[in-house]
Amino acid sequence: MKQLVEGFIQQLQHATEIGEKATVNFAPKKYSNIVIAGMGGSGIGGNLIQAYVSDKIEMPLVVNKGYDIPAFVGPDTLFIASSFSGNTEETLSGIREALAKGATLACVTSGGEVLRLSKENNFPHIIIPGDSEQPRACLGYSVVEMLYLLHYAGVLNVTFKTELAQTIALLEEQQSSMKVEASALANAFKGKLPILYAGVQFEPIAVRFQQQINENSKQLSHVNTFPEMNHNEIVGWLHPEPLFEMITVLYIRSAYDHERIRLRMDVSKKIFESKAGKVLEVQAQGSTFLEQAFSLIHIFDWVTVYLAELNNVSPNTIENINYVKGELAKV
Ligand SMILES: O=P(O)(O)OC[C@H]1O[C@H](O)[C@H](O)[C@@H](O)[C@@H]1O
């Protein structure tokens, strides 16, 4: 996993090359809505795309993380499936339902049943390398190829390409400072319950961090967003008292946060400081959304690899997921 995190910049470069070279042909069409289907490390890519395009495209985009797809899916839907392995049962179920409803499909995958269905039903695919066997370490591939698919489908303009190039340059610049910051955060999370708070637009980045803490570091973590948490969770900061000392709160801040969100975060911080063991902050670097998102994702990936070392666990294994999949396969 460490090598895969180390290779993240190369992954973004390679993903861009794959996207540029892909031969993807969509029949010209005006879509009414977009659905992205995917689970886990692939599904979170859908949430990132959703946050990224929210001020860029005018139709609704929904991320589907289950077996059934929304009733609105039909011939005017662009349905993008993202599955690293191509064999995730929820994503496959969504593809079959979308095919039955006459949607326009496309997919990002390294192979498996998703690729087979794409060939059989003649819908576009972009193939990503499957040799790492670690879906969550391939987020760069899935996000970049989905951006290209949206572009080839005529719903996203080319500015994402400039932003990707800027992102790669920023990550190169930050390579060593990032590891120092990540190591300090890992130490602050060791033996603690990390509670991650972000502005709503950066929810996917906070959730991705939580998922990586879970899968790589084998540790629990919790996420919430501003302003929503100001309307419920903040009241819960009274019990259970013995837990508070074990909590490290991390504020994930971005220049994209609405000014009222910034104010809410400042005001609320006093409450957490009076209760939690520690309250820390990270500030997203870079000017564009993709720069900010990917530089945070990259530093957080490093945190989870370092935290795995501190927890004395392998970041590669996912025993509990394999157990559940094994039991499901018997039925
Ligand atoms: O990208 P996929 O192959 O569809 O996998 C989606 C998810 O499936 C499994 O649960 C894996 O263990 C996760 O790490 C992965 O993110």
The ligand as an SDF file (V2000), in Angstrom:
LIG
                    3D

 16 16  0  0  0  0  0  0  0  0999 V2000
  -14.0030   -1.0290   -7.0760 O   0  0  0  0  0  0  0  0  0  0  0  0
  -14.6400   -2.3420   -6.7760 P   0  0  0  0  0  0  0  0  0  0  0  0
  -13.8080   -3.4900   -7.2760 O   0  0  0  0  0  0  0  0  0  0  0  0
  -16.0470   -2.4070   -7.2600 O   0  0  0  0  0  0  0  0  0  0  0  0
  -14.6540   -2.4960   -5.2280 O   0  0  0  0  0  0  0  0  0  0  0  0
  -15.4350   -1.7320   -4.3590 C   0  0  0  0  0  0  0  0  0  0  0  0
  -15.0940   -2.0910   -2.9370 C   0  0  0  0  0  0  0  0  0  0  0  0
  -15.2690   -3.4850   -2.8320 O   0  0  0  0  0  0  0  0  0  0  0  0
  -14.7320   -4.1690   -1.7290 C   0  0  0  0  0  0  0  0  0  0  0  0
  -15.5370   -4.0920   -0.6090 O   0  0  0  0  0  0  0  0  0  0  0  0
  -13.3160   -3.7700   -1.4710 C   0  0  0  0  0  0  0  0  0  0  0  0
  -12.7050   -4.4660   -0.4860 O   0  0  0  0  0  0  0  0  0  0  0  0
  -13.2610   -2.2850   -1.2540 C   0  0  0  0  0  0  0  0  0  0  0  0
  -11.9500   -1.8820   -0.8940 O   0  0  0  0  0  0  0  0  0  0  0  0
  -13.6750   -1.6790   -2.5800 C   0  0  0  0  0  0  0  0  0  0  0  0
  -13.5260   -0.3030   -2.5460 O   0  0  0  0  0  0  0  0  0  0  0  0
  1  2  2  0
  2  3  1  0
  2  4  1  0
  2  5  1  0
  5  6  1  0
  6  7  1  0
  7  8  1  0
  7 15  1  0
  8  9  1  0
  9 10  1  0
  9 11  1  0
 11 12  1  0
 11 13  1  0
 13 14  1  0
 13 15  1  0
 15 16  1  0
M  END
$$$$
